[in-house]
């Protein structure tokens, strides 16, 4: 049986012209759904989440960062940023 490990994630947003990142979502960390990791990799789940983000967050203009962690407070094992261009 393959080894399975839970992961946590958080989204941060930096609006155009702002120096810092602000957390998005209900809390600092959220757990990656178990079903997402049952048959796929953490990277595949994260990439799919970020592909949907520009459409879901079409009112924001700036940078969106997704970070994934083996436990809250640890160093991220995955991090990626995407650009949000806001409504046209």
C-alpha positions as CSV (number, residue, x, y, z in Angstrom):
1,X,0.0,0.0,0.0
2,X,1.5,3.4,-1.0
3,X,2.3,5.9,1.7
4,X,-0.1,8.8,2.0
5,X,0.6,12.1,3.7
6,X,-1.9,15.0,4.4
7,X,-1.0,18.5,3.2
8,X,-2.2,22.0,4.1
9,X,-2.4,25.0,1.8
10,X,-3.0,28.7,1.8
11,X,-3.7,31.4,-0.8
12,X,-2.2,34.9,-0.6
13,X,-2.9,37.9,-2.7
14,X,-0.8,41.0,-3.5
15,X,-2.8,43.7,-5.2
16,X,-1.1,45.8,-7.8
17,X,0.8,48.6,-6.2
18,X,0.8,47.0,-2.7
19,X,4.0,45.8,-1.1
20,X,2.8,42.9,1.0
21,X,0.8,39.7,0.7
22,X,-2.6,39.2,2.4
23,X,-4.2,35.8,3.2
24,X,-7.3,34.9,1.1
25,X,-9.9,32.5,2.4
26,X,-11.5,31.6,5.7
27,X,-8.3,30.9,7.6
28,X,-4.5,30.9,7.5
29,X,-4.3,27.2,6.4
30,X,-6.8,24.8,4.9
31,X,-6.3,21.0,4.5
32,X,-5.9,19.6,1.0
33,X,-9.0,17.4,0.4
34,X,-8.1,13.7,1.0
35,X,-9.9,12.7,-2.3
36,X,-7.6,15.0,-4.2
37,X,-4.6,13.1,-3.1
38,X,-6.0,9.6,-3.3
39,X,-5.4,9.2,-7.0
40,X,-3.3,12.3,-7.9
41,X,-0.3,14.3,-6.8
42,X,-0.2,17.4,-4.7
43,X,1.1,19.3,-7.7
44,X,-1.8,18.2,-10.0
45,X,-4.3,19.3,-7.4
46,X,-2.6,22.7,-6.9
47,X,-2.3,23.3,-10.7
48,X,-6.0,22.6,-11.2
49,X,-6.9,25.0,-8.3
50,X,-4.8,27.7,-9.9
51,X,-6.2,27.1,-13.3
52,X,-9.7,28.0,-11.9
53,X,-8.5,31.0,-9.9
54,X,-8.5,33.7,-12.6
55,X,-12.2,32.9,-13.4
56,X,-13.3,32.7,-9.8
57,X,-11.4,35.8,-8.7
58,X,-12.1,38.0,-11.8
59,X,-12.6,41.1,-9.6
60,X,-9.0,41.1,-8.3
61,X,-5.9,42.5,-10.1
62,X,-2.5,41.5,-8.8
63,X,-0.6,38.3,-8.0
64,X,-2.0,35.1,-6.4
65,X,0.3,32.7,-4.5
66,X,-0.6,29.2,-3.5
67,X,1.7,27.4,-1.0
68,X,1.4,23.8,0.2
69,X,2.8,22.5,3.4
70,X,3.3,19.1,5.1
71,X,2.0,20.7,8.3
72,X,1.0,24.3,9.2
73,X,4.0,26.4,10.0
74,X,6.5,24.2,8.1
75,X,8.4,25.3,5.0
76,X,6.3,25.0,1.8
77,X,6.9,21.9,-0.3
78,X,5.1,23.6,-3.3
79,X,4.7,27.2,-4.2
80,X,3.4,28.8,-7.4
81,X,2.2,32.3,-8.4
82,X,-0.3,33.3,-11.0
83,X,-1.3,36.7,-12.3
84,X,-4.9,37.9,-11.9
85,X,-5.8,40.6,-14.4
86,X,-9.1,41.7,-13.0
87,X,-12.3,42.4,-15.0
88,X,-12.0,43.7,-18.4
